[in-house]
Amino acid sequence: MAKLLDIVKPGVVTGEDVQKIFAYAKANNFAIPAVNCVGSDSVNAVLETAARVKAPVIIQFSNGGAAFYAGKGIKPTSGARPDVLGAIAGAKHVHTLAKEYGVPVILHTDHAAKKICFHGSMAYLKRVKNTLQKLVVHYSLLTCLTYLKSQWKKTWQSAVNTLLVWTN
Protein backbone atom coordinates (compact mmCIF):
# COMPACT_ATOMS: atom_id res chain seq x y z
CA MET A 1 0.00 0.00 0.00
CA ALA A 2 3.02 2.27 0.04
CA LYS A 3 2.09 3.47 -3.42
CA LEU A 4 -1.45 4.28 -2.34
CA LEU A 5 -0.21 6.18 0.71
CA ASP A 6 1.87 8.29 -1.65
CA ILE A 7 -1.40 9.32 -3.29
CA VAL A 8 -3.66 9.79 -0.25
CA LYS A 9 -2.99 10.21 3.45
CA PRO A 10 -4.19 7.69 6.03
CA GLY A 11 -7.38 8.57 7.87
CA VAL A 12 -10.88 9.38 6.66
CA VAL A 13 -10.75 10.50 3.04
CA THR A 14 -13.25 12.66 1.17
CA GLY A 15 -13.87 14.22 -2.22
CA GLU A 16 -11.02 13.93 -4.70
CA ASP A 17 -9.09 11.54 -2.46
CA VAL A 18 -11.99 9.07 -2.64
CA GLN A 19 -11.82 9.24 -6.41
CA LYS A 20 -8.04 8.69 -6.27
CA ILE A 21 -8.58 5.53 -4.20
CA PHE A 22 -11.20 4.25 -6.66
CA ALA A 23 -8.86 4.94 -9.60
CA TYR A 24 -5.95 3.24 -7.80
CA ALA A 25 -8.07 0.17 -7.01
CA LYS A 26 -9.26 -0.05 -10.61
CA ALA A 27 -5.73 0.35 -12.00
CA ASN A 28 -4.43 -2.35 -9.64
CA ASN A 29 -7.38 -4.73 -10.14
CA PHE A 30 -8.71 -4.96 -6.60
CA ALA A 31 -12.01 -4.26 -4.88
CA ILE A 32 -12.35 -2.10 -1.79
CA PRO A 33 -14.22 -3.95 0.96
CA ALA A 34 -17.22 -2.21 2.48
CA VAL A 35 -18.14 -3.34 5.97
CA ASN A 36 -21.32 -2.51 7.90
CA CYS A 37 -20.36 -1.66 11.48
CA VAL A 38 -22.59 -1.67 14.55
CA GLY A 39 -20.19 -0.75 17.35
CA SER A 40 -16.67 0.27 18.25
CA ASP A 41 -15.62 -3.38 18.33
CA SER A 42 -16.57 -3.93 14.69
CA VAL A 43 -15.00 -0.61 13.64
CA ASN A 44 -11.77 -1.52 15.42
CA ALA A 45 -11.74 -4.99 13.82
CA VAL A 46 -12.15 -3.48 10.35
CA LEU A 47 -9.40 -0.90 10.96
CA GLU A 48 -7.03 -3.53 12.37
CA THR A 49 -7.64 -5.86 9.44
CA ALA A 50 -7.17 -3.05 6.89
CA ALA A 51 -3.89 -2.14 8.58
CA ARG A 52 -2.69 -5.77 8.54
CA VAL A 53 -3.43 -6.25 4.84
CA LYS A 54 -2.34 -2.71 3.99
CA ALA A 55 -5.51 -1.82 2.10
CA PRO A 56 -8.10 0.94 2.06
CA VAL A 57 -11.56 0.16 3.41
CA ILE A 58 -15.10 1.52 3.37
CA ILE A 59 -16.79 1.64 6.78
CA GLN A 60 -20.57 1.84 6.56
CA PHE A 61 -23.28 2.68 9.07
CA SER A 62 -26.83 1.63 8.21
CA ASN A 63 -29.80 3.17 10.02
CA GLY A 64 -30.18 0.10 12.23
CA GLY A 65 -26.44 -0.29 12.73
CA ALA A 66 -26.11 3.36 13.71
CA ALA A 67 -28.95 3.00 16.21
CA PHE A 68 -27.25 -0.09 17.63
CA TYR A 69 -23.98 1.89 17.86
CA ALA A 70 -25.77 4.39 20.11
CA GLY A 71 -27.20 1.58 22.23
CA LYS A 72 -30.59 -0.05 21.88
CA GLY A 73 -31.74 1.25 25.25
CA ILE A 74 -30.94 4.92 24.63
CA LYS A 75 -33.72 7.45 25.11
CA PRO A 76 -31.99 10.69 24.04
CA THR A 77 -32.67 13.60 26.38
CA SER A 78 -31.86 16.00 23.54
CA GLY A 79 -34.69 14.65 21.41
CA ALA A 80 -32.23 13.51 18.76
CA ARG A 81 -32.84 10.22 17.01
CA PRO A 82 -30.78 7.24 18.22
CA ASP A 83 -29.70 6.35 14.67
CA VAL A 84 -28.46 9.89 14.08
CA LEU A 85 -26.56 9.93 17.38
CA GLY A 86 -25.05 6.52 16.64
CA ALA A 87 -23.94 7.57 13.16
CA ILE A 88 -22.30 10.70 14.56
CA ALA A 89 -20.60 8.74 17.36
CA GLY A 90 -19.41 6.10 14.90
CA ALA A 91 -18.07 8.69 12.47
CA LYS A 92 -16.20 10.47 15.29
CA HIS A 93 -14.76 7.12 16.39
CA VAL A 94 -13.53 6.37 12.86
CA HIS A 95 -12.10 9.88 12.44
CA THR A 96 -10.21 9.52 15.71
CA LEU A 97 -8.64 6.13 14.97
CA ALA A 98 -8.33 5.70 11.19
CA LYS A 99 -5.22 7.85 10.88
CA GLU A 100 -3.61 6.08 13.83
CA TYR A 101 -4.13 2.71 12.14
CA GLY A 102 -2.40 4.13 9.06
CA VAL A 103 -5.09 3.26 6.50
CA PRO A 104 -7.32 5.34 4.24
CA VAL A 105 -10.98 4.97 5.19
CA ILE A 106 -14.08 6.00 3.28
CA LEU A 107 -17.12 6.59 5.49
CA HIS A 108 -20.47 5.66 3.99
CA THR A 109 -24.07 5.65 5.18
CA ASP A 110 -25.23 2.31 3.86
CA HIS A 111 -28.74 2.74 2.49
CA ALA A 112 -29.37 5.65 4.84
CA ALA A 113 -32.56 7.50 4.01
CA LYS A 114 -31.97 11.01 2.71
CA LYS A 115 -34.50 12.29 5.26
CA ILE A 116 -32.36 10.86 8.07
CA CYS A 117 -29.21 12.35 6.55
CA PHE A 118 -30.86 15.76 6.56
CA HIS A 119 -32.15 15.46 10.15
CA GLY A 120 -28.75 14.22 11.26
CA SER A 121 -26.98 17.05 9.48
CA MET A 122 -29.22 19.68 11.03
CA ALA A 123 -29.04 18.15 14.53
CA TYR A 124 -25.28 17.91 14.29
CA LEU A 125 -25.05 21.46 12.97
CA LYS A 126 -27.00 22.80 15.95
CA ARG A 127 -24.72 21.04 18.46
CA VAL A 128 -21.35 21.79 16.91
CA LYS A 129 -22.01 24.97 14.98
CA ASN A 130 -18.78 26.60 16.14
CA THR A 131 -16.55 23.65 15.25
CA LEU A 132 -18.24 22.40 12.08
CA GLN A 133 -15.80 24.24 9.84
CA LYS A 134 -12.92 22.31 11.38
CA LEU A 135 -14.47 18.89 10.77
CA VAL A 136 -14.02 16.79 7.68
CA VAL A 137 -17.50 15.99 6.41
CA HIS A 138 -17.67 12.66 4.61
CA TYR A 139 -18.97 12.03 1.14
CA SER A 140 -22.45 10.89 2.18
CA LEU A 141 -23.24 14.25 3.77
CA LEU A 142 -22.39 16.00 0.53
CA THR A 143 -24.66 13.58 -1.32
CA CYS A 144 -27.47 14.41 1.08
CA LEU A 145 -26.91 18.13 0.66
CA THR A 146 -26.93 17.82 -3.11
CA TYR A 147 -30.20 15.92 -2.90
CA LEU A 148 -31.70 18.55 -0.62
CA LYS A 149 -30.59 21.33 -2.89
CA SER A 150 -32.34 19.75 -5.86
CA GLN A 151 -35.53 18.85 -3.97
CA TRP A 152 -36.10 21.92 -1.85
CA LYS A 153 -34.18 24.52 -3.78
CA LYS A 154 -36.33 27.55 -2.90
CA THR A 155 -37.19 26.64 0.68
CA TRP A 156 -33.78 25.43 1.81
CA GLN A 157 -31.46 27.27 -0.58
CA SER A 158 -29.97 29.50 2.11
CA ALA A 159 -29.42 26.69 4.64
CA VAL A 160 -27.98 24.29 2.08
CA ASN A 161 -25.62 26.92 0.66
CA THR A 162 -24.39 27.70 4.17
CA LEU A 163 -23.74 23.99 4.85
CA LEU A 164 -21.97 23.53 1.52
CA VAL A 165 -19.71 26.52 2.26
CA TRP A 166 -18.90 25.08 5.69
CA THR A 167 -18.03 21.66 4.29
CA ASN A 168 -15.50 23.01 1.76
Secondary structure, DSSP 8 states (H G I E B T S, - for coil): -HHHHHHS-SEE--HHHHHHHHHHHHHTT----EEE--SHHHHHHHHHHHHHHT--EEEE--HHHHHHHH-TT---TT---HHHHHHHHHHHHHHHHHHHHT-EEEEE-TT--HHHHHHHHHHHHHHSTTTGGGS---HHHHHHHHHHHHHSHHHHHHHHHHHHHHH-
